[in-house]
Amino acid sequence: MKWWRAWRAERFDANHPFPEDDWHEARKRVPLLAALSDDDAQRLGRRAWRLLHRKRLTIPEGLDFDLAARLGLMGQAGLLTLGWSDGDASDAFANVHEILLLPDSFRRKVEEMDEAGVVHEYHDERAGETWYQGPVVVSLTDVMASGDWTGFNVIIHELAHKIDMGNSQDVDGFPPLPRGIAAGEWHRIFTAVWDDLQARLTRGEDTPIDDYAASHPGECFAVCCEYFFAAPHVLDAAYPELYALLGRYFRQAPLERMPAAVGVMAK
């Protein structure tokens, strides 16, 4: 199987020369990508280029989204799997078929049943959403607000949901786990974070990460992925055991590549 992947990669590279200048421009625009080492950046750039050809990127007519912007979007998506082999990275996004870009945030009618069995309806404004075997939908406004070290990244958030659904049709905060990470350990650490968030909200206190993480276990995983990559100093300070767990899971250490100035400004 490895020889087949290698042959496909070589054939793709021969037919689709990598746009070095556009990738360089993408890295200039996106601080998370600019912070990568040269080796990591080169590997991620080529993966982003392949993703751009293998996944449908739907952009409404009239939106200004050049090649550098497209590579920047796919680069942030690929950041999730940068520490994995090419095969594992490809498999992780096997259920990603289309990324749909909308001009701005959008509203969805939501129905929820409370503990008493009463169904409540309301309209929720969203930056993105994802379905099993369906498209990843993100707004251009929120994509443009992603890519820095503030902890917000709609691309990472929605693609984390896709990784989450790698072993089920539900977003449940329990993605496929590699060898070396037991389900019990994953559950224990995430449950501790979940319980802490719930307790803080009950007491009326601020939460160290976006309190949207306390709305659903699947959102807890996605929000924590955002912070792991885009505000690792915040996640490590608040929940060091979780930061370490995600480091083992993603096989990356974003805290080590975060510019020192970001940490100083955050204090």
C-alpha positions as CSV (number, residue, x, y, z in Angstrom):
1,M,0.0,0.0,0.0
2,K,2.9,2.4,0.8
3,W,4.3,1.9,-2.7
4,W,0.9,2.8,-4.2
5,R,0.7,6.0,-2.2
6,A,4.2,6.9,-3.1
7,W,3.5,6.3,-6.8
8,R,0.4,8.4,-6.7
9,A,2.3,11.2,-4.9
10,E,5.0,11.2,-7.5
11,R,2.6,11.2,-10.4
12,F,0.6,14.1,-8.8
13,D,3.8,16.1,-8.3
14,A,4.8,15.6,-11.9
15,N,1.4,16.7,-13.2
16,H,0.8,19.5,-10.7
17,P,4.0,21.5,-10.0
18,F,3.9,22.9,-6.4
19,P,3.2,26.7,-6.4
20,E,6.1,27.8,-4.1
21,D,5.4,31.5,-4.4
22,D,1.7,31.1,-3.5
23,W,2.5,28.9,-0.5
24,H,5.1,31.5,0.6
25,E,2.4,34.2,0.4
26,A,0.0,31.9,2.3
27,R,2.5,31.5,5.1
28,K,3.0,35.3,5.3
29,R,-0.7,35.8,5.8
30,V,-1.2,33.1,8.4
31,P,0.8,33.3,11.6
32,L,0.2,29.7,12.5
33,L,1.8,28.6,9.2
34,A,4.6,31.2,9.4
35,A,5.8,29.7,12.7
36,L,6.5,26.3,11.2
37,S,10.0,25.1,10.6
38,D,11.1,24.9,7.0
39,D,10.8,21.2,6.9
40,D,7.3,21.1,8.4
41,A,6.2,24.0,6.2
42,Q,7.4,22.2,3.0
43,R,5.7,19.0,4.0
44,L,2.5,20.8,5.0
45,G,2.5,22.9,1.8
46,R,2.6,19.9,-0.4
47,R,-0.2,18.2,1.6
48,A,-2.3,21.4,1.3
49,W,-1.7,21.4,-2.5
50,R,-2.9,17.8,-2.7
51,L,-5.9,18.5,-0.5
52,L,-6.8,21.4,-2.8
53,H,-7.0,19.1,-5.7
54,R,-8.6,16.1,-4.0
55,K,-11.3,17.9,-2.0
56,R,-13.9,20.1,-3.6
57,L,-13.6,23.7,-2.5
58,T,-16.8,25.6,-3.4
59,I,-16.5,29.3,-3.4
60,P,-19.6,31.5,-4.2
61,E,-19.2,33.6,-7.4
62,G,-17.7,37.0,-6.7
63,L,-15.8,36.1,-3.6
64,D,-12.2,37.2,-3.8
65,F,-10.2,34.1,-2.7
66,D,-7.0,33.7,-4.5
67,L,-4.7,30.7,-4.7
68,A,-2.6,31.8,-1.7
69,A,-5.8,32.1,0.4
70,R,-6.9,28.6,-0.7
71,L,-3.6,27.2,0.2
72,G,-3.8,29.0,3.6
73,L,-7.2,27.4,4.3
74,M,-6.0,23.9,3.3
75,G,-2.8,24.4,5.2
76,Q,-4.7,25.1,8.4
77,A,-6.8,22.1,7.8
78,G,-3.7,20.0,7.2
79,L,-2.1,21.3,10.4
80,L,-4.2,18.9,12.3
81,T,-2.5,15.9,10.7
82,L,1.0,17.4,10.2
83,G,2.5,15.0,12.7
84,W,1.0,11.9,11.1
85,S,2.2,9.9,8.2
86,D,0.9,10.7,4.7
87,G,-1.2,7.6,4.8
88,D,-2.8,8.4,8.2
89,A,-3.3,12.0,7.2
90,S,-5.1,11.0,4.1
91,D,-7.3,8.4,6.0
92,A,-8.2,11.0,8.6
93,F,-9.9,13.2,6.0
94,A,-11.4,10.3,4.0
95,N,-14.9,11.6,5.0
96,V,-14.1,15.1,3.8
97,H,-15.5,15.6,0.3
98,E,-16.3,19.3,0.1
99,I,-15.5,22.5,1.9
100,L,-18.1,25.1,1.2
101,L,-17.2,28.7,1.8
102,L,-20.0,31.2,2.6
103,P,-19.6,35.0,2.6
104,D,-20.6,35.4,6.3
105,S,-21.9,33.5,9.4
106,F,-25.3,31.9,8.9
107,R,-28.3,31.0,11.0
108,R,-29.8,27.5,11.6
109,K,-33.0,26.5,13.2
110,V,-32.2,24.3,16.2
111,E,-34.5,22.0,18.1
112,E,-33.4,20.6,21.5
113,M,-35.3,18.6,24.1
114,D,-34.7,19.5,27.8
115,E,-34.7,17.0,30.7
116,A,-38.5,17.4,31.1
117,G,-39.0,16.3,27.5
118,V,-40.0,19.7,26.2
119,V,-38.7,20.6,22.8
120,H,-37.3,24.1,22.4
121,E,-36.7,25.8,19.1
122,Y,-34.3,28.7,18.5
123,H,-32.1,30.1,15.7
124,D,-28.4,29.7,16.2
125,E,-25.8,31.9,14.4
126,R,-22.8,29.7,13.2
127,A,-19.3,30.3,11.9
128,G,-19.3,26.7,10.5
129,E,-20.8,23.3,10.6
130,T,-20.1,19.7,9.6
131,W,-22.1,16.6,8.8
132,Y,-21.0,13.0,8.5
133,Q,-20.2,12.4,4.8
134,G,-21.5,15.9,4.2
135,P,-19.7,19.1,3.4
136,V,-17.6,21.2,5.8
137,V,-19.3,24.7,5.8
138,V,-17.3,27.7,6.9
139,S,-17.9,31.5,6.6
140,L,-15.3,33.7,4.9
141,T,-15.6,36.2,7.7
142,D,-14.5,33.6,10.2
143,V,-11.9,32.0,8.0
144,M,-10.3,35.5,7.7
145,A,-10.4,35.8,11.5
146,S,-8.6,32.4,11.9
147,G,-4.9,31.7,11.6
148,D,-3.4,33.6,14.5
149,W,-2.6,32.7,18.1
150,T,-5.9,33.9,19.7
151,G,-7.4,30.4,20.1
152,F,-10.1,30.9,17.5
153,N,-9.9,28.8,14.3
154,V,-13.1,27.8,12.5
155,I,-11.1,25.6,10.0
156,I,-9.4,23.6,12.7
157,H,-12.7,23.4,14.7
158,E,-14.7,22.0,11.8
159,L,-12.0,19.6,10.5
160,A,-11.6,18.3,14.1
161,H,-15.3,17.3,13.9
162,K,-14.5,15.3,10.8
163,I,-11.6,13.5,12.6
164,D,-14.0,12.9,15.5
165,M,-16.4,11.2,13.1
166,G,-13.7,8.8,11.9
167,N,-15.1,6.0,14.0
168,S,-18.8,6.8,14.1
169,Q,-21.4,9.0,12.5
170,D,-21.7,11.2,15.7
171,V,-19.6,14.0,17.0
172,D,-18.9,12.7,20.4
173,G,-15.4,13.8,21.4
174,F,-14.0,10.3,21.0
175,P,-12.0,10.1,17.7
176,P,-10.1,7.0,16.6
177,L,-7.2,6.6,19.0
178,P,-3.7,5.5,18.2
179,R,-1.8,2.8,20.0
180,G,-0.4,4.2,23.2
181,I,-3.5,6.2,24.1
182,A,-6.1,4.1,25.9
183,A,-9.8,5.0,25.7
184,G,-9.9,5.1,29.5
185,E,-7.1,7.7,29.7
186,W,-8.8,9.8,27.0
187,H,-12.1,9.7,28.8
188,R,-10.6,10.5,32.2
189,I,-8.7,13.6,31.0
190,F,-11.5,15.0,28.9
191,T,-14.0,14.3,31.6
192,A,-11.9,16.3,34.1
193,V,-11.8,19.3,31.7
194,W,-15.6,19.0,31.1
195,D,-16.3,18.8,34.8
196,D,-14.1,21.9,35.5
197,L,-15.9,23.9,32.8
198,Q,-19.3,22.9,34.1
199,A,-18.4,23.8,37.7
200,R,-17.0,27.2,36.7
201,L,-20.1,28.0,34.8
202,T,-22.3,26.9,37.6
203,R,-20.4,29.3,39.9
204,G,-20.7,32.1,37.4
205,E,-17.0,32.2,36.8
206,D,-15.1,32.8,33.6
207,T,-13.7,29.7,31.9
208,P,-10.1,29.5,30.8
209,I,-11.1,28.5,27.3
210,D,-14.2,29.3,25.2
211,D,-17.2,28.2,27.2
212,Y,-18.7,26.7,24.0
213,A,-16.5,23.7,24.9
214,A,-19.0,23.1,27.8
215,S,-22.0,22.8,25.4
216,H,-21.3,19.2,24.1
217,P,-18.5,16.6,24.4
218,G,-17.9,16.9,20.7
219,E,-17.6,20.7,20.9
220,C,-15.2,20.2,23.8
221,F,-12.9,18.2,21.7
222,A,-13.1,20.7,18.7
223,V,-12.6,23.8,20.9
224,C,-9.6,22.1,22.7
225,C,-8.1,21.4,19.3
226,E,-8.4,25.1,18.4
227,Y,-6.6,26.0,21.6
228,F,-4.0,23.3,21.2
229,F,-2.9,24.7,17.8
230,A,-3.9,28.3,18.1
231,A,-3.4,29.2,21.8
232,P,-1.3,26.3,23.2
233,H,0.0,28.6,26.0
234,V,-3.6,29.0,27.2
235,L,-4.5,25.3,27.1
236,D,-1.3,24.2,28.7
237,A,-1.7,26.7,31.6
238,A,-5.3,25.8,32.2
239,Y,-5.2,22.0,31.5
240,P,-1.6,20.8,31.2
241,E,-2.6,17.1,31.2
242,L,-4.9,17.7,28.3
243,Y,-2.3,19.6,26.4
244,A,0.1,16.7,26.9
245,L,-2.5,14.2,25.8
246,L,-3.3,16.1,22.6
247,G,0.5,16.5,22.0
248,R,0.7,12.7,22.0
249,Y,-2.4,12.3,19.8
250,F,-1.4,14.8,17.1
251,R,2.4,14.1,17.6
252,Q,3.0,17.8,17.7
253,A,4.2,20.5,20.2
254,P,2.7,23.8,19.1
255,L,3.9,25.5,22.3
256,E,7.5,25.0,21.1
257,R,6.9,26.8,17.8
258,M,4.7,29.6,19.2
259,P,6.6,32.9,18.9
260,A,7.9,34.0,22.3
261,A,6.3,37.4,21.9
262,V,2.8,35.9,21.8
263,G,3.3,34.3,25.3
264,V,4.7,37.6,26.7
265,M,1.7,39.6,25.3
266,A,-0.7,37.1,26.9
267,K,0.7,37.6,30.4
